Amino acid sequence: PGRAAGGGRRLVYTNSAIMQASLLLNANREFTSDGAETNNLELVLDTSLLAFRYDSPKLDASLTVDLFMNLTTWGRYRVNVDGRLSIELIEDLSGDISQVYYRFDTDPSTTATSGTDWGVISGIRYTFD
């Protein structure tokens, strides 16, 4: 659980794309598998890009990059990257990368096996109208 406050701005807002950025102050508490608790205060830079097309071939894509700079543990930062892509191959049939994610932490907990994690989930989707 955490709490955040801040502000942001839309940098691009068109019929086919939206880009925005926010700067937040985030307070959170981390719980590790060995029972340890850590309170954190972080400065968060949050950016996102959405792209879409409703004409054929349809397109729906997003990319979010979050940078967490820890103000409690000086020198620690975390990065979260999330992406998604869906493109229409033929009418009502789409190829999807429903999630691509990357996580990085310069100072992971002692119970973590790595400071880096990533994954990809993909598939084919048919829509019945």
Residue frames relative to the residue before (quaternion, step in Angstrom):
aa qw qx qy qz dx dy dz
P 1.0000 0.0000 0.0000 0.0000 0.00 0.00 0.00
G 0.0703 0.7993 -0.5924 0.0720 3.51 -1.05 0.73
R 0.2649 -0.7294 0.6073 0.1701 3.51 -1.35 0.20
A 0.0329 -0.8025 0.5957 -0.0022 3.57 -1.01 0.79
A 0.0192 -0.7645 0.6442 0.0127 3.54 -1.24 0.59
G 0.3143 0.7417 -0.5498 0.2210 3.56 -1.03 0.73
G 0.3637 -0.7166 0.5463 0.2361 3.51 -1.23 -0.45
G 0.1253 -0.8008 0.5834 0.0515 3.51 -1.26 0.40
R 0.2476 -0.7561 0.5911 0.1327 3.50 -1.37 0.07
R 0.3941 -0.6646 0.5803 0.2575 3.52 -1.17 0.71
L 0.2327 -0.7982 0.5446 0.1098 3.55 -0.68 1.09
V 0.7686 0.0851 -0.0366 0.6330 3.57 1.18 -0.69
Y 0.0946 0.7719 -0.6242 0.0748 3.57 -0.97 0.84
T 0.1900 0.7787 -0.5669 0.1901 3.58 -0.14 1.33
N 0.7002 -0.4479 0.3467 0.4346 3.57 -1.32 -0.10
S 0.7845 0.3059 -0.1658 0.5133 3.60 1.18 -0.33
A 0.8086 0.1620 -0.0921 0.5581 3.62 1.21 -0.10
I 0.0680 -0.7448 0.6623 0.0456 3.50 -1.28 0.63
M 0.0089 0.7717 -0.6358 0.0137 3.55 -0.94 0.92
Q 0.0562 0.8040 -0.5888 0.0610 3.55 -0.89 0.93
A 0.1416 -0.7669 0.6216 0.0738 3.54 -1.27 0.50
S 0.0744 -0.7887 0.6101 0.0128 3.55 -1.12 0.78
L 0.1678 -0.7368 0.6432 0.1236 3.53 -1.23 0.55
L 0.0196 -0.8300 0.5526 -0.0732 3.55 -0.62 1.20
L 0.2705 -0.6786 0.6457 0.2223 3.51 -1.33 0.35
N 0.0838 -0.8291 0.5518 -0.0328 3.56 -0.58 1.22
A 0.1013 -0.7549 0.6451 0.0614 3.57 -0.97 0.92
N 0.1079 0.8030 -0.5784 0.0954 3.57 -0.82 0.97
R 0.2842 -0.7153 0.6103 0.1871 3.52 -1.37 0.21
E 0.2033 -0.7775 0.5878 0.0935 3.56 -0.82 1.06
F 0.1404 -0.7580 0.6330 0.0711 3.54 -1.10 0.82
T 0.2083 -0.7847 0.5719 0.1176 3.62 -0.71 1.01
S 0.6618 -0.5331 0.3556 0.3891 3.55 -1.26 0.37
D 0.6683 0.4747 -0.3161 0.4776 3.61 1.17 -0.33
G 0.6376 -0.5837 0.3050 0.3998 3.59 1.28 0.27
A 0.4941 0.6593 -0.4352 0.3630 3.61 1.22 -0.03
E 0.1892 -0.7593 0.6137 0.1053 3.57 -1.19 0.69
T 0.0454 -0.7803 0.6236 0.0127 3.54 -1.08 0.79
N 0.2410 -0.7433 0.6074 0.1432 3.58 -0.92 0.94
N 0.0768 -0.8142 0.5754 -0.0049 3.57 -0.89 0.96
L 0.1216 -0.7126 0.6817 0.1124 3.50 -1.29 0.56
E 0.0081 -0.8321 0.5507 -0.0648 3.57 -0.60 1.18
L 0.3144 -0.6686 0.6375 0.2185 3.50 -1.28 0.58
V 0.1128 -0.8255 0.5530 0.0082 3.58 -0.63 1.14
L 0.1265 -0.7343 0.6631 0.0718 3.54 -0.97 0.98
D 0.0600 -0.8113 0.5802 -0.0392 3.54 -0.50 1.25
T 0.0296 0.7939 -0.6060 0.0404 3.60 -0.75 1.03
S 0.0153 0.7994 -0.6005 0.0114 3.56 -1.07 0.67
L 0.1174 -0.7557 0.6428 0.0437 3.50 -1.24 0.73
L 0.0665 -0.7690 0.6358 0.0072 3.55 -0.90 1.03
A 0.0115 -0.7771 0.6292 -0.0018 3.57 -0.99 0.87
F 0.0623 0.8093 -0.5778 0.0859 3.56 -0.95 0.84
R 0.0413 -0.7549 0.6539 0.0274 3.52 -1.29 0.55
Y 0.2534 -0.7972 0.5348 0.1196 3.57 -0.77 1.06
D 0.5600 0.5532 -0.3974 0.4717 3.59 1.28 -0.17
S 0.5500 -0.6046 0.4517 0.3576 3.57 -1.23 0.36
P 0.5439 -0.2475 -0.7970 0.0879 1.63 -1.72 1.79
K 0.4775 -0.6876 0.4750 0.2712 3.57 -0.87 1.00
L 0.0914 -0.7879 0.6089 0.0131 3.53 -1.13 0.75
D 0.0548 0.7620 -0.6435 0.0482 3.54 -1.06 0.84
A 0.1408 0.8029 -0.5600 0.1483 3.59 -0.48 1.18
S 0.0196 0.7856 -0.6184 -0.0056 3.54 -1.19 0.56
L 0.0509 -0.7593 0.6483 0.0244 3.51 -1.25 0.60
T 0.0212 -0.7849 0.6188 -0.0235 3.56 -0.84 1.03
V 0.0386 -0.7738 0.6323 0.0007 3.57 -0.93 0.95
D 0.0478 -0.7887 0.6127 -0.0157 3.55 -0.78 1.11
L 0.1069 -0.7642 0.6344 0.0459 3.55 -0.95 0.95
F 0.1219 -0.7885 0.6024 0.0234 3.58 -0.70 1.17
M 0.0843 -0.7875 0.6102 0.0220 3.60 -0.49 1.18
N 0.3095 -0.7925 0.5020 0.1552 3.55 -0.44 1.25
L 0.2484 -0.7812 0.5604 0.1182 3.57 -0.75 1.09
T 0.6181 0.5440 -0.3337 0.4589 3.59 1.27 -0.31
T 0.7561 0.1956 -0.1017 0.6163 3.57 0.97 -0.92
W 0.2922 -0.8058 0.4896 0.1599 3.56 0.01 1.32
G 0.7764 0.3094 -0.2565 0.4855 3.58 -0.89 0.97
R 0.6135 0.5260 -0.3618 0.4648 3.59 1.23 -0.24
Y 0.1141 0.7640 -0.6334 0.0454 3.52 -1.08 0.77
R 0.2111 -0.7506 0.6141 0.1220 3.51 -1.28 0.51
V 0.1493 -0.7640 0.6221 0.0838 3.55 -1.21 0.60
N 0.0560 -0.7611 0.6458 0.0245 3.56 -0.99 0.92
V 0.0177 -0.7710 0.6366 -0.0084 3.57 -0.89 0.98
D 0.0102 0.7902 -0.6113 0.0420 3.58 -0.84 1.01
G 0.0118 0.8035 -0.5943 0.0321 3.56 -0.96 0.89
R 0.0617 -0.7678 0.6374 0.0210 3.52 -1.29 0.47
L 0.0301 0.7950 -0.6048 0.0363 3.59 -1.04 0.75
S 0.0479 0.7570 -0.6505 0.0386 3.53 -1.02 0.89
I 0.0405 0.7941 -0.6044 0.0495 3.56 -0.78 1.02
E 0.4579 -0.6943 0.4936 0.2541 3.55 -0.93 0.99
L 0.2838 -0.7672 0.5564 0.1456 3.58 -0.74 1.10
I 0.7259 -0.1064 0.0698 0.6760 3.54 1.05 -0.92
E 0.7417 -0.4098 0.2473 0.4698 3.59 -1.18 0.27
D 0.8635 0.0609 -0.1241 0.4851 3.56 -0.86 1.18
L 0.6705 0.4256 -0.3086 0.5235 3.65 1.24 0.09
S 0.0319 -0.8252 0.5619 -0.0471 3.55 -0.62 1.19
G 0.3162 -0.6755 0.6273 0.2241 3.47 -1.28 0.57
D 0.1073 -0.8328 0.5431 0.0010 3.55 -0.73 1.09
I 0.0686 -0.6544 0.7442 0.1148 3.45 -1.31 0.61
S 0.1858 -0.8514 0.4823 0.0895 3.53 0.11 1.32
Q 0.8013 -0.0409 -0.0072 0.5968 3.57 1.19 -0.36
V 0.0105 0.7077 -0.7064 0.0059 3.48 -1.13 0.90
Y 0.0672 0.8153 -0.5727 0.0526 3.57 -0.73 0.95
Y 0.0678 -0.7542 0.6525 0.0275 3.51 -1.29 0.60
R 0.0386 -0.7860 0.6169 -0.0100 3.56 -0.90 0.97
F 0.0125 0.7898 -0.6124 0.0316 3.57 -0.98 0.88
D 0.0111 -0.7780 0.6278 -0.0223 3.57 -1.03 0.84
T 0.3840 -0.7444 0.4960 0.2289 3.61 -0.71 1.04
D 0.7892 0.1704 -0.0881 0.5834 3.60 1.20 -0.44
P 0.0306 -0.8309 0.5556 0.0082 3.63 0.43 1.16
S 0.6457 -0.5141 0.3833 0.4146 3.57 -1.23 0.36
T 0.6340 -0.5568 0.3815 0.3775 3.56 -1.22 0.47
T 0.6662 0.4915 -0.3097 0.4677 3.61 1.18 -0.43
A 0.5461 0.6106 -0.4042 0.4069 3.62 1.23 -0.21
T 0.4177 -0.7142 0.5019 0.2521 3.58 -1.00 0.78
S 0.7995 0.0425 -0.0033 0.5992 3.59 1.20 -0.45
G 0.4455 -0.6697 0.5213 0.2852 3.54 -1.27 0.36
T 0.7036 0.4092 -0.2343 0.5315 3.57 1.34 -0.02
D 0.0541 0.7672 -0.6372 0.0496 3.56 -1.08 0.81
W 0.0781 0.7918 -0.6029 0.0582 3.58 -1.02 0.73
G 0.0462 0.8039 -0.5920 0.0321 3.55 -1.24 0.38
V 0.1760 -0.7540 0.6254 0.0969 3.53 -1.34 0.41
I 0.0524 -0.7558 0.6522 0.0255 3.57 -1.00 0.87
S 0.0470 0.8121 -0.5769 0.0739 3.59 -0.69 1.07
G 0.0877 0.8025 -0.5875 0.0560 3.52 -1.30 0.26
I 0.4296 -0.6239 0.5769 0.3054 3.49 -1.43 -0.13
R 0.1001 -0.8086 0.5793 0.0229 3.56 -0.94 0.91
Y 0.1159 -0.7600 0.6355 0.0712 3.57 -1.02 0.86
T 0.1992 -0.7877 0.5770 0.0832 3.56 -0.89 1.00
F 0.2352 -0.7529 0.6012 0.1279 3.56 -0.88 1.02
D 0.1495 -0.8067 0.5669 0.0741 3.59 -0.65 1.05
